[in-house]
């Protein structure tokens, strides 16, 4: 048996969490899992939080609960600021951590393509916090419609979603169903027939990587729900009131939801030569960062070229999960004395992809064929429910879905606002402390 090795995992998304769980209680490794949140977030259902269909707690799983009873996994709450490869250390807002092996699984963030104005004013949806913020904005807008001036009302009644990937398609469909099934019941004395949901996609098709059948059917479903779909539309600016497109079109709107792309969270210390398009880090077939001896990258942030995927793997949860599993198997083999040259190469078998647009409306692409409609919708629901971690969360999500299925309604439309009180020990303030914060506190 080899000497116990220290593995530091940065990020508790699908890849990092799966790796840590697979190595839990392994006597050959000491694991430190670092994330800025103390919970795992189930990103595929953020849009349902944003449209008040499920509670945020139902797609959030406390990390310390996941690793209760583990004798080799430590969870730390911090932002990672850089890597010191010479010392085999990572730098964080709560101090430095040494490692024998470092695994970067810190994923991606929203890509605003350098447009600072859009970054400041548009609503992204890459975290539970951002999904809650968007939900608050949507419901607040509906409430303020009563007292709005004609100009303000026009801005409120136009909701623009940028990006025709799964996030944009699913969110647009969910908002459209709110318009027809929920808002008339919540606001019987207000006419929401003039509420416009506009989905803007820069390419020629929605759900670009999927099949032509899914392109056509997803668009049809959205348009049947009343969504205006604008393809080949490139957004150039947004000032908080008007969104502008390259072809000269403008839309007055108070709400722009940005789902037009992602970019990797690359840390200081990674060589620029290793970074590919989209801020993804080049790795070999073992997910080792090219040019390093003991640093690995898994999940959305990794870029691996294989014969099947010469331009890198799609940034999907299933890829991340399987990369985490494969790396865990190789680490376990290392613990039994297997040399790295004999490790198993990562190979991804694509099980297919899917997206839902609304009740009984979904598209599924399998390797051999595609299908749409009711069966696709039930397939989407079942597979996403199975990916939820805990039995409790599966049960609550299932109950919310059943309520929505039979009543076309939910009871979760509350507006939550932060208080004005300045919390002295709030974690956001804690993360701002420098590395020598302990000395400053003692002084």
WOBELNOR-V563692 format. One record per residue. PHI is phi in whole degrees, 0 to 359 (999 if undefined). OMEGA is omega in radians with two decimals (999 if undefined). Layout:
# WOBELNOR-V563692
((PHI,OMEGA) (PHI,OMEGA))
This chain:
# WOBELNOR-V563692
((999,-3.14) (283,3.06) (298,-3.12) (300,-3.07) (256,3.12) (264,3.07) (247,3.05) (255,3.12) (249,3.12) (259,3.12) (109,-3.12) (246,3.02) (280,-3.08) (300,-3.07) (288,-3.08) (297,-3.13) (293,-3.14) (296,3.10) (297,-3.12) (296,-3.14) (294,-3.12) (291,-3.13) (264,-3.13) (301,3.12) (68,3.05) (285,-3.03) (289,-3.08) (270,-3.02) (223,2.94) (251,-3.01) (252,2.96) (243,-3.13) (255,-3.06) (243,3.10) (210,3.12) (283,3.06) (249,3.12) (265,-3.14) (213,3.01) (275,-3.09) (247,3.13) (269,-2.97) (299,-3.11) (302,-3.12) (251,3.06) (303,-3.08) (296,3.11) (284,2.99) (292,-3.10) (296,3.14) (254,2.99) (62,3.11) (267,3.10) (223,3.13) (284,3.08) (303,-3.11) (294,-3.10) (283,3.09) (244,-3.14) (236,-3.03) (233,-3.11) (304,-3.07) (295,-3.13) (293,3.04) (291,3.14) (300,-3.03) (254,3.00) (299,3.14) (86,3.12) (280,-3.13) (256,-3.11) (220,3.14) (245,3.05) (248,3.12) (258,3.11) (231,-3.11) (259,-3.07) (191,2.91) (263,3.07) (269,-3.04) (254,-3.13) (181,-3.14) (237,3.02) (252,-3.05) (292,-3.12) (295,-3.12) (262,-3.03) (54,-3.13) (224,2.93) (248,-3.12) (257,-3.13) (227,3.13) (285,3.05) (241,3.12) (123,-3.12) (263,3.11) (234,3.09) (273,-3.12) (212,2.87) (267,3.06) (225,3.12) (247,3.12) (240,3.11) (268,3.13) (226,-3.02) (269,2.88) (62,-3.03) (233,3.03) (231,-3.10) (295,3.12) (259,3.10) (262,3.07) (54,3.04) (81,-3.13) (273,-3.06) (294,-3.13) (294,3.10) (294,3.12) (302,-3.11) (283,-2.93) (253,-3.13) (276,-3.09) (253,3.03) (278,-3.14) (210,-3.13) (247,3.11) (208,3.08) (299,3.12) (302,-3.11) (291,3.08) (295,3.10) (294,3.11) (300,3.12) (294,3.10) (301,3.12) (300,-3.13) (296,-3.12) (299,-3.09) (290,3.09) (298,3.10) (300,-3.13) (296,3.12) (293,-3.08) (282,-3.14) (299,-3.11) (298,-3.04) (256,-3.06) (284,2.98) (288,3.12) (305,3.13) (292,3.12) (296,-3.13) (295,3.10) (298,3.12) (293,3.14) (292,-3.02) (277,3.02) (244,3.07) (248,-3.06) (250,3.06) (247,-3.13) (254,-3.13) (114,-3.08) (259,3.01) (280,-3.13) (304,-3.14) (299,-3.11) (295,-3.13) (294,-3.10) (293,3.14) (292,3.13) (299,3.11) (296,-3.13) (294,3.12) (293,3.10) (298,3.09) (291,3.03) (301,-3.10) (301,-3.03) (269,-2.98) (249,-3.02) (247,-3.06) (300,3.10) (298,3.10) (278,3.12) (287,-3.07) (232,-3.06) (294,-3.12) (261,3.13) (226,-3.10) (266,3.13) (262,3.13) (296,3.13) (271,3.10) (286,-3.10) (250,3.00) (251,-3.06) (241,3.13) (255,-3.11) (251,3.12) (235,-3.10) (288,-3.13) (268,-3.11) (281,-3.05) (224,2.93) (283,3.09) (52,-3.00) (318,-3.08) (288,-3.07) (275,-3.05) (287,3.12) (297,3.10) (297,3.11) (290,3.06) (304,-3.04) (291,-3.06) (289,3.13) (297,3.10) (295,3.11) (300,3.14) (302,-3.12) (297,-3.12) (293,3.05) (296,3.11) (277,3.12) (98,3.13) (280,3.03) (273,-3.10) (254,3.11) (248,3.07) (267,-3.09) (52,3.09) (245,-3.11) (257,-3.14) (283,-3.13) (248,-3.13) (189,3.08) (205,-3.08) (254,-3.11) (98,3.13) (231,-3.09) (226,3.03) (258,-3.03) (245,3.09) (247,-3.08) (296,-3.11) (275,3.08) (98,3.12) (286,3.11) (229,3.08) (228,3.02) (284,-3.11) (202,3.07) (262,-3.04) (226,3.02) (244,3.14) (257,-2.99) (255,3.08) (225,-2.95) (270,3.12) (162,3.13) (227,3.06) (220,-3.05) (291,3.08) (272,-3.10) (281,-3.11) (271,3.00) (299,-3.12) (114,3.05) (271,-3.10) (297,-3.13) (299,-3.14) (295,-3.12) (272,-3.02) (264,-3.13) (257,3.11) (306,-3.10) (80,-3.13) (58,3.07) (259,-3.03) (263,-3.12) (290,3.13) (230,3.05) (271,-3.06) (289,3.04) (260,-3.08) (68,3.04) (278,3.13) (296,-3.10) (300,3.14) (90,3.11) (236,-3.14) (258,-2.99) (215,3.10) (242,-3.11) (236,3.05) (226,-3.12) (226,3.11) (85,-3.03) (302,-3.05) (280,-3.07) (269,3.10) (232,-3.09) (236,3.08) (267,3.09) (226,3.08) (305,3.12) (285,-3.08) (231,-3.08) (293,3.13) (246,3.14) (90,-3.13) (280,3.04) (295,-3.11) (273,-3.08) (239,3.14) (300,-3.07) (293,3.06) (296,-3.12) (300,-3.13) (300,-3.09) (288,3.03) (293,3.07) (298,3.12) (295,-3.10) (295,3.12) (294,3.09) (299,3.11) (299,3.14) (289,3.06) (296,3.11) (298,3.08) (297,3.09) (299,3.12) (296,3.10) (262,3.05) (96,3.14) (286,3.13) (288,-3.07) (298,-3.14) (296,3.12) (258,3.11) (293,3.13) (275,3.05) (291,3.08) (282,3.06) (225,-3.08) (258,3.03) (261,-3.04) (291,3.12) (278,-3.10) (120,3.13) (219,-3.06) (204,3.05) (205,3.10) (247,-3.12) (248,-3.13) (174,-3.10) (301,-3.11) (66,-3.13) (236,3.10) (202,3.09) (230,-3.14) (227,3.03) (248,3.00) (259,-3.10) (305,-3.05) (256,-3.10) (199,3.13) (237,3.01) (209,-3.04) (221,3.03) (93,-3.03) (297,-3.12) (298,3.10) (297,-3.13) (294,3.11) (294,3.08) (297,3.11) (301,-3.11) (299,-3.09) (297,-3.07) (294,3.11) (291,3.11) (295,-3.14) (292,-3.13) (282,3.11) (295,-2.97) (292,-2.94) (259,3.10) (298,3.13) (302,-3.10) (293,3.06) (301,-3.08) (295,-3.10) (293,3.10) (295,3.13) (299,3.14) (296,3.11) (296,3.12) (295,3.13) (293,3.08) (299,3.14) (295,-3.11) (296,-3.04) (274,-3.06) (246,-3.01) (53,-3.09) (204,2.97) (222,-3.13) (235,-2.99) (246,-3.01) (272,3.07) (248,3.11) (259,3.12) (247,-3.13) (232,3.06) (292,3.09) (279,-3.14) (278,-3.09) (297,3.14) (271,-3.13) (281,-3.03) (298,-3.08) (249,3.09) (299,-3.06) (297,3.11) (295,3.08) (290,-3.11) (298,-3.12) (291,3.14) (279,-3.11) (295,3.05) (287,-3.07) (296,-3.13) (264,-3.08) (301,-3.09) (297,3.11) (296,-3.13) (293,3.12) (295,3.14) (293,3.11) (290,999))
